[in-house]
Amino acid sequence: MKALLDTHTFLWAITGNENLSQRAGQIFVGPSDLWLSVASIWEILIKVQIGKMPLPTPAGPYIVKKMAENKIEALPVSLDHVLKVETLPMHHNDPFDRMLVAQSLCEKLPLVTADRVFGLYPVEVIW
């Protein structure tokens, strides 16, 4: 299965958080083609720096290690992704989440997320 991970989905999976749904958890154990947006990595690093997210520091190498352990690829932010954001309705005010929607649409990847707001967009949501 190919899928784009929401930031919290990635974090819950790598930390064993019980909030991860069974269906989402299965994606990490089966053969999958999983992607984490560079926008999500940026969001995590910002939150770690401002003290909103407790992760081992430096957080960058920790994230890269967890991505490798879970066979998760980084999805770069392209010009097409950025331009797609302009066409999206303002269901979500979070710029990182709006980028994930744009990437999901452009790359035709389902989005693995517990965030119900994503369901307001024409993306396939897995949870």
Residue, then its C-alpha position, 0 to 999 in steps of 0.5 A: m500500500k502506498a500512503l502519505l503519513d500525517t505528522h501525528t501518525f508518524l510520531w504515534a507509530i515511532t513512539g508506540n502511542e496507543n492512539l494509533s488506530q489498528r488499521a494505521g498500525q497495520i500499514f507499518v507492519g505490512p509491505s507498504d510504500l510509506w511517505l513522510s512529507v518534508a513539510s512534516i519533518w520541518e513541522i516536527l523540528i519547529k515544535v521540538q525547538i520551541g519546546k512543544m514536542p519532547l523528542p530526543t535531540p538532536a531531533g533531525p537524526y532521530i527522525v531520519k533513523k526512525m524513517a529508515e527503521n520503518k522504511i519511510e521515504a521523504l516526500p519533497v515539497s515541489l512547486d506543483h505541491v505549493l501551487k496546489v495549496e492555492t486551489l484548496p478550500m480553507h477547511h484547514n488553517d494549518p499550513f503544514d496540513r494544507m501542504l499534506v492535502a496538496q501533496s496527497l492530491c498531486e501524488k495520488l496518495p491516500l493520507v493516513t490521519a486521525d484528523r477528520v478535517f482532511g475528510l472535507y477535502p477530496v483525498e482518500v483518508i485511511w484511519 
